[in-house]
Amino acid sequence: MRDVILTCAVTGNLTRPDQTPYLPISPQEIATASLEAAEAGASIVHIHVRHADGKPSMELDHYTEVVERIRAQNKDLILNLTTGPGGRYVPDSNDPKIAAPETSLLPPLERLQHVVDLKPEICTLDFNTMNSGDMVVMNTRPNTRIMAKAILAAGVKPEIEIFNPGDMILANEQAEELGFAAPAMYSFVMGVKYSWPACVETIQLGKSMLPSGAVWTGFGIGRHEFPMVAQSVLLGGHIRVGMEDNLFLEKGVLAKSNAELCTKACRIVRDLGYTIASPATTRKMLGL
């Protein structure tokens, strides 16, 4: 038997309210979804925030309200705040050197001001530069280094998000150079178009490139979510589910809550003979 860490990514910034009526939007809804996920087995919640119309937000007030609402009811749940927004570039159709209005690029330190102010135990750190639809996600080597140094200075553990093998090379380089505290925490994001595919071979390659002692999670997007729960556990990793990644409990059946997704993931883990890690156990495993 082995303890498996369950992270719930409760809302993200790409899933849309027109895709499901159950998507958490307001700070109160996001906090409630996080608390429900914890009751269903999640020891970590990964948090994005949104404006009232459902569009992505980076407002400190939104993050603060979510964190305060969660902490008022559950001080054990581990919070993992995103730093992903602010990294998308759309070239002007006539001159690619000019950014189109859809571009969301921000200076690196502006992407993590909420992390510096609120000091969660974990925050994400993306190392991918890749096509994303007709946009480009841009996380350049200098900018990831600036962000990593600020995250470490704030006393926060970076969750290193990996979308392609080259991301691993850059992440390992900076983790060693900047002295990320052991165990390093990695996530393999699988099934995103133009990213690495959701399959056993991806996990095997990612594992082979990890630094010694790293703790890792493999998770799939959309229809790949639950198959990758099983594959990640069987290959020695941890798991993530949630409405950031997938809206369906099964084919054609919308999940009515993040808690439903967590409950199904926990059932898969237990049916395979493993146990779900508590927040206390998760802290020990991650060195928090």
C-alpha positions in Angstrom: 0.0 0.0 0.0 1.1 3.6 -0.7 -0.4 7.0 0.1 -1.5 8.9 -3.0 -1.8 12.7 -3.0 -5.0 14.0 -4.6 -5.0 17.6 -5.9 -8.2 19.2 -7.1 -8.0 22.0 -9.7 -11.4 23.5 -9.1 -11.9 26.0 -11.9 -8.9 27.0 -14.1 -9.2 29.7 -16.6 -10.0 28.0 -19.9 -13.2 26.0 -19.1 -16.2 28.2 -19.7 -19.5 28.8 -18.0 -21.3 28.1 -21.3 -19.9 24.5 -21.2 -21.4 23.7 -17.8 -23.7 25.3 -15.3 -21.7 23.8 -12.4 -18.4 25.7 -12.9 -17.3 27.7 -9.8 -16.9 31.4 -10.7 -17.2 33.7 -7.7 -14.7 33.6 -4.9 -17.4 32.2 -2.7 -18.2 29.4 -5.2 -14.5 28.6 -5.7 -13.9 28.4 -1.9 -17.0 26.2 -1.4 -15.9 23.9 -4.2 -12.4 23.7 -2.6 -13.9 22.8 0.8 -16.2 20.2 -0.8 -13.2 18.7 -2.6 -11.3 18.4 0.6 -14.2 16.5 2.2 -14.1 14.2 -0.8 -10.5 13.4 -0.3 -8.3 16.2 -1.8 -5.4 17.3 0.4 -4.4 20.0 -2.1 -6.6 22.5 -4.0 -5.2 24.3 -7.0 -6.8 27.7 -7.3 -7.4 30.1 -10.2 -9.9 33.0 -9.8 -12.3 34.6 -12.2 -14.3 37.8 -12.8 -18.0 37.7 -12.3 -18.5 37.0 -16.1 -16.3 34.0 -15.8 -13.3 35.4 -17.5 -9.9 34.8 -15.9 -8.8 37.2 -13.2 -5.5 38.0 -11.5 -7.1 40.4 -9.0 -5.5 40.1 -5.5 -8.9 40.8 -3.9 -10.3 37.7 -5.6 -7.5 35.5 -4.4 -7.6 37.0 -0.9 -11.3 36.3 -0.5 -11.0 32.7 -1.7 -8.1 32.0 0.7 -9.8 33.7 3.6 -13.0 31.8 3.1 -11.2 28.5 2.9 -9.0 29.2 5.9 -12.0 30.2 8.0 -13.4 26.7 7.7 -10.4 24.4 7.0 -6.9 25.2 8.1 -5.5 21.8 7.1 -6.2 21.9 3.4 -3.1 22.8 1.4 -3.5 25.7 -1.0 -1.7 25.8 -4.4 -2.2 29.1 -6.2 -1.6 29.4 -9.9 0.9 31.7 -11.6 0.0 30.6 -15.1 -2.1 33.5 -16.3 -0.1 36.3 -18.0 1.9 34.1 -20.4 -0.1 34.1 -23.6 1.0 35.8 -26.9 -1.2 36.3 -30.0 0.6 37.8 -33.0 -1.0 40.6 -35.0 -2.3 39.1 -38.2 -0.4 41.7 -40.3 2.8 42.0 -38.3 3.8 39.1 -36.0 6.2 41.4 -34.1 3.2 43.3 -32.7 0.9 41.7 -30.1 -2.8 41.4 -30.9 -5.3 42.6 -28.3 -5.9 39.0 -27.1 -2.3 38.9 -25.8 -2.2 38.5 -22.0 1.6 38.8 -21.4 2.6 40.3 -18.1 6.0 41.0 -16.5 7.0 37.9 -14.5 6.7 39.4 -11.0 3.2 40.6 -11.7 2.1 37.0 -12.4 2.9 36.1 -8.8 2.1 39.2 -6.7 -0.8 37.3 -5.1 1.6 34.5 -4.1 4.1 36.9 -2.5 1.2 38.6 -0.6 -0.7 35.5 0.5 2.1 33.0 0.8 0.3 29.7 0.1 2.3 26.6 0.8 2.5 25.8 -2.9 2.2 27.7 -6.2 2.6 26.5 -9.8 5.6 27.3 -12.0 5.1 26.6 -15.7 8.1 25.9 -17.8 6.3 25.5 -21.2 6.7 27.6 -24.3 4.3 26.0 -26.9 1.4 26.5 -29.3 -1.9 26.7 -27.6 -4.7 26.9 -30.2 -3.8 29.9 -32.3 -1.9 31.5 -29.3 1.6 30.8 -28.0 2.3 30.2 -24.3 5.6 31.9 -23.5 7.6 31.1 -20.4 11.1 32.1 -21.3 14.2 31.0 -19.5 14.9 34.5 -17.9 11.3 34.9 -16.9 11.0 31.5 -15.3 14.2 32.2 -13.4 12.8 35.5 -12.1 9.6 33.9 -11.0 11.4 30.9 -9.4 13.6 33.2 -7.3 10.7 35.2 -6.1 8.7 32.1 -5.2 11.5 30.7 -3.2 12.1 34.0 -1.5 8.5 34.0 -0.4 8.9 30.6 1.2 6.5 28.9 -1.2 7.1 25.5 -2.8 7.0 25.6 -6.6 4.9 22.9 -8.3 6.8 22.5 -11.6 4.3 22.0 -14.4 5.7 20.2 -17.4 4.1 20.0 -20.8 6.9 18.6 -23.0 10.3 17.0 -22.5 12.2 20.2 -23.2 10.4 21.7 -20.2 12.0 19.1 -18.0 15.5 20.1 -19.1 14.9 23.7 -18.3 13.1 23.0 -15.0 15.9 20.6 -13.9 18.5 23.2 -14.8 16.9 25.9 -12.7 15.9 23.6 -9.8 19.6 22.7 -9.4 20.9 26.2 -10.0 18.5 27.9 -7.6 18.4 25.1 -5.0 14.8 24.1 -5.0 14.2 22.4 -1.6 13.9 18.6 -1.7 11.7 16.9 -2.7 11.1 18.8 -5.9 7.5 18.7 -6.9 6.7 18.0 -10.6 3.4 17.6 -12.6 3.2 16.1 -16.1 0.3 17.8 -17.9 -1.0 15.3 -20.5 -3.5 15.5 -23.3 -3.3 19.2 -24.1 -3.2 19.7 -27.8 0.4 20.3 -29.0 1.6 19.1 -25.6 2.7 15.6 -24.8 0.1 12.9 -25.2 -1.8 11.1 -22.4 -0.2 7.7 -22.4 2.1 5.4 -20.4 5.1 6.3 -22.5 4.8 9.9 -21.6 4.9 9.1 -17.9 7.8 6.7 -18.3 9.8 9.4 -20.2 8.9 12.1 -17.6 9.9 9.8 -14.7 13.2 9.0 -16.4 14.1 12.7 -16.5 13.2 13.5 -12.9 15.9 14.5 -10.3 16.5 12.0 -7.5 13.8 11.9 -4.9 11.3 14.1 -6.8 7.6 13.7 -6.0 5.5 13.7 -9.2 1.9 13.8 -10.4 0.6 12.7 -13.8 -2.7 14.0 -14.9 -4.8 14.1 -18.1 -7.0 16.7 -19.7 -10.6 16.0 -20.8 -11.5 12.4 -21.5 -8.0 11.4 -20.4 -8.5 12.5 -16.8 -9.6 9.2 -15.2 -7.4 6.9 -17.3 -4.4 8.9 -16.2 -5.5 8.7 -12.6 -5.0 4.9 -12.8 -1.8 5.1 -14.9 -0.2 7.7 -12.6 -0.9 5.6 -9.5 0.3 2.4 -11.0 3.5 3.9 -12.2 4.3 5.4 -8.8 2.9 8.9 -9.0 0.1 11.1 -7.5 -3.1 12.4 -9.1 -5.1 15.5 -10.0 -8.7 16.0 -11.1 -11.0 18.9 -11.2 -13.1 21.2 -13.4 -10.0 23.0 -14.7 -9.1 19.8 -16.5 -12.3 18.0 -17.2 -16.1 18.7 -16.8 -17.4 15.1 -17.2 -17.9 12.4 -14.7 -18.3 9.9 -17.6 -19.0 10.2 -21.3 -22.0 12.5 -21.8 -22.5 13.1 -18.0 -21.5 16.4 -16.6 -20.0 16.4 -13.1 -22.2 18.5 -10.8 -19.2 19.4 -8.6 -15.5 19.0 -8.1 -16.3 16.8 -5.2 -17.9 14.2 -7.6 -14.7 14.1 -9.6 -12.6 13.7 -6.4 -14.9 10.9 -5.2 -14.5 9.0 -8.4 -10.7 9.4 -8.4 -10.5 8.2 -4.8 -12.6 5.1 -5.7 -10.2 4.3 -8.5 -7.2 4.7 -6.2 -8.7 2.5 -3.5 -9.9 -0.1 -5.9 -6.3 -0.4 -7.1 -5.2 -1.1 -3.5 -3.8 2.3 -2.5 -4.8 4.9 0.1 -5.6 8.6 -0.2 -3.1 10.8 1.6 -4.4 13.2 4.3 -3.2 16.8 4.4 -0.8 15.9 7.3 0.7 13.0 5.3 0.9 15.1 2.2 2.9 17.8 4.1 5.4 15.2 5.2 5.7 13.7 1.7 6.3 17.2 0.2 8.5 18.5 3.0 6.1 21.5 3.7 
